[in-house]
Amino acid sequence: MSKLFTPVNLGRYTLKNRLVMAPMTRSRANADGTPGELAALYYAQRASIGLIIAEGTQPSEDGQGYLMTPGIYTDAHVAGWKKIADAVHQKGSKLFIQLMHAGRMSHPDNTPHHRRGVGPSAIAPGSQMFTATGMQDIPVPRALSTDEVHQTIQDFRFAARRAVEAGADGVEIHGANAYLIHQFLAPSANVRTDEYGGSVENRARFAIEVAKAVAEEIGADRTGIRLSPGMNMWGIDEGTQSEELYRYLSTELNKLKLAYLHIMHMSNENLLKDMRTIWKSDLILNRPGRPREQAGQDVESGLADLESYGTMVLANPDFVERLQTGARMNEAYREGFFGGTDKFYTDYPVIG
């Protein structure tokens, strides 16, 4: 485990350790998408970690899916994120903002314009979503035209620039967890007949073009991307070509020399090893539910350069110290995951 606590170069930065705070939606932003007043404290409390990847942040109005999630495309958003970046930097950590376009995982009641969500095709995920009036069925999305796909790529580019203007050290492109980029990858959500649908190369095109645009805008060494190979939920089925898809996608993204690839690993160890071989820069590995006694194993084995953790960091602002000393971890309380006040947000106790 000791290697976890050693510095590592990532893109243009040197991180103080190899621990990463995974992005976690907390639904505590203001109604206009400006980060909430407690957000700077929340992230600063956890800044003993080398890299903080902030919660999913919409790059446009169409990108919002959930209630009270932050944006990064207006002046007010930039001002709000500046407070967070400053607070994190004062503690010696780095901050990447995750750009998350929810795509069809949206409801009109949750967005500022109250329109249906958009997606690669007009196929509903077959699931429900929390709204201000309770759980509701997610409606069939409106399929993006080819021109609108191109505009969405530019929305990612613009949001990346705004993130850097806000003081963020970089951005992570959310290509995982059944959101828009992942929807383009999956034949269950993408039945397009233009250059963004059909073959493996076409279904991967949107992810690659988003990454190219962001890297051109802010620098490849400030750009990361998150993928979740084999994650089937909310109507996502990657089909029989899943392994071929991710090998191709890893190869093409590797050519861009991005700062890192962040993998949310599900179960396919052989595919993970292949992607590790293909990927030549830093690889961050997230194993959902990883027990603390396995912390550091992937870094020690060389399978990953850094390891990311979610709920354990959420519940333990002093996660690094607890990991180093063997101190007991606080339990994460699910009732405080989404929305609310400081309770189970900024009030988790620290050692001593």
Salt bridges, closest charged atoms under 4 A:
ASP62 OD1 - HIS113 NE2 2.67
ASP62 OD1 - ARG115 NH2 3.31
ASP75 OD1 - ARG162 NH1 2.77
ASP86 OD2 - LYS82 NZ 3.00
GLU148 OE1 - ARG142 NH1 2.89
GLU165 OE2 - ARG161 NE 3.98
GLU165 OE1 - ARG162 NH2 2.89
ASP169 OD2 - HIS89 NE2 2.73
GLU172 OE1 - HIS262 ND1 2.90
ASP194 OD2 - ARG192 NH2 2.70
GLU195 OE2 - HIS150 NE2 3.97
GLU216 OE1 - ARG157 NH2 2.89
GLU217 OE1 - ARG157 NH1 3.25
GLU217 OE2 - ARG161 NH1 2.95
ASP221 OD1 - ARG12 NH2 2.94
GLU238 OE2 - HIS182 NE2 2.69
GLU243 OE1 - ARG247 NH2 3.05
GLU252 OE2 - LYS255 NZ 3.02
GLU269 OE2 - HIS265 NE2 2.94
GLU269 OE2 - ARG287 NH1 2.98
ASP274 OD2 - ARG247 NH2 2.74
ASP298 OD2 - ARG287 NE 2.70
ASP298 OD2 - ARG290 NH1 2.89
ASP305 OD2 - ARG276 NH1 3.10
GLU307 OE1 - ARG290 NH1 3.61
ASP318 OD1 - ARG322 NE 2.69
